[in-house]
Amino acid sequence: MATVKSLEDLKRLKEEALEKRKARATTGKAQVIVGMGTCGIAAGARETMKAILDTIETGNLDGIVVTQTGCIGRCEWEPIVEVLAGDQPKVIYGKVTPAKAQQIMKEHVVGGKVVSEYVLPA
């Protein structure tokens, strides 16, 4: 992290942070996170991840960042997929098969409609 030595440095850092925040909240931008801990992989998270990536590739979708994370802590719901789209709240899906992943990508990530039957209970 850069050292802040003046008020101008602080203002510049603030502007950079606001620009990054604005870029993440832009309509059409989304982040998809797949739980790839040991329990997720054992439950089929690799196939779920592949289905997500295939959907992006075959649909020529852009502005979607796909990442993986370790154990999310809800092993009985693996594979777990989190979707952050625009400035909407994070949605966590459970027991996501490759077919469900394709549906989530088409309906939620592209279409903006949460697939409520796959959402994890709070």
N, C-alpha and C positions, 0 to 999 in steps of 0.2 A: 504494500500500500504506500502511496506517495505521502511524503511528509508535508504537512500543512504549515506554511511559514507566514502566510498573510491572509487577509480577508479575501483577496482576489482568488487565492488558491482554494479557499473554502467554497466560494461561490462557484468556481469552475467545477469542483467535485460534486456540488449539489446539482448543477445543470447536467453533468454526465449521468448521475444517478437517475434524475428525472427522465432523461432521454431513454435510458435502458428500461425503466419501468413502463414508459409509454410504448416502447417497442413490444414488450411482452403483452400488453393489454390491447394491442391493435386487433381489430376484428379479423378473423381468419387465422390468427396465430393460435397454435395449440401445442401443448406438451403432453405426451403420453408416456407414462412410467410403468414399467413391468417389473413386478417383484420376482427377482431371480435368486433368492436364497435357496438353500438346499431343498427346503420343503416345496418351494415354488417349482423348481426344476423337476423334482420327483412327481409333481402333480401335472406337469405338462407345460410349464411356462415357456420353454424353448419353442414349442410348436405355436403357442399363442403369440409370441414375439414375431415369429416368422410370418404368421398370418397378417399381423399388423403391418409389417414391412412390405409384404406382397400387395396388400390393399393400397398402400401409398404408391408403390411402384406402378401397379397396373392402372390405377386411377390418375396417374400423373399429378398427384397432390403435392402442393408445396406449402411451406410455412408451418409444417408439423415437425416437432422435435421429438424423437423417440429415444428414451433413455432406459436404463435398467438400474435397479437398486437391490440391496440385500433384503434380508427378512423384514417384512412389514409387521410381523407379530400376530397375525391372524391366520395361522397355519391351516385351520380347518376350511378356510375360504380360498385357498390357493387353487389355481393361479389368480393373482390379484393384479388389476390394472387401474391406475389412477389417471384421470383426465383433467387437465387444466386448460380451459378454452377461454381466451380473451380475459375479461375481468369477472367471469362467472366463478362461483365457489368450486373448489375441488370436488370431484365426484369419484368415489372408489367403488369399483366393480369387483365382484367375487365369483369364483368358479368359472373363469372365463376360458371357454374352449376356443379353438380357432374359428369356428362358425360364429360364436358370440362376439369374438374380437372383430370380425369383419362387419357384423351388424352395428357394433358400438362405433367403429370408425365411420361407417356410412351415415348412421342416424345422429350420433352425438357430435363427433369431431367435425364432420363435414356439414351436417344438417342443423346442428345446434339443439337437437331434441334429446334430452337425457333418456336412456333406456332403463326405465325405472324398475323393471322386473329383475335386473341383474345387480342393482345397487346394494351394497352391503348395509345391513341394519346398523343403526347407530349404537 
